[in-house]
């Protein structure tokens, strides 16, 4: 996968927007910890999600 190709930039921009405006606020709303702990928990969920989605959509990105 070319990281700076047009398809890759669009894909990660859309994925980042969906993550930032829907998934992360939902996760942070479910837990009530300090902001640092919430960010760490959210990161451990979001990074594997990116890896799985990228593998599933590899045909589109290549």
C-alpha positions, 0 to 999 in steps of 0.5 A, a space after each residue: 500500500 502506498 501511504 501517500 497515494 490519493 486513495 490512501 489519503 482519502 481512506 484514512 481521512 474518512 476513517 479518521 473522521 468517523 473515528 473522531 466524531 462517532 466511535 471515540 465519543 461513544 467509548 469515552 461516554 461509557 467510561 468515567 476515568 481521568 482523561 489520561 486513562 480514557 485516552 489510553 483505553 480509547 487508543 488501545 481500541 482504535 489502533 487495532 480497529 485501523 489494522 483490521 479495517 486496513 486488512 479487510 479493505 486491502 483490495 481497495 487501497 492497492 
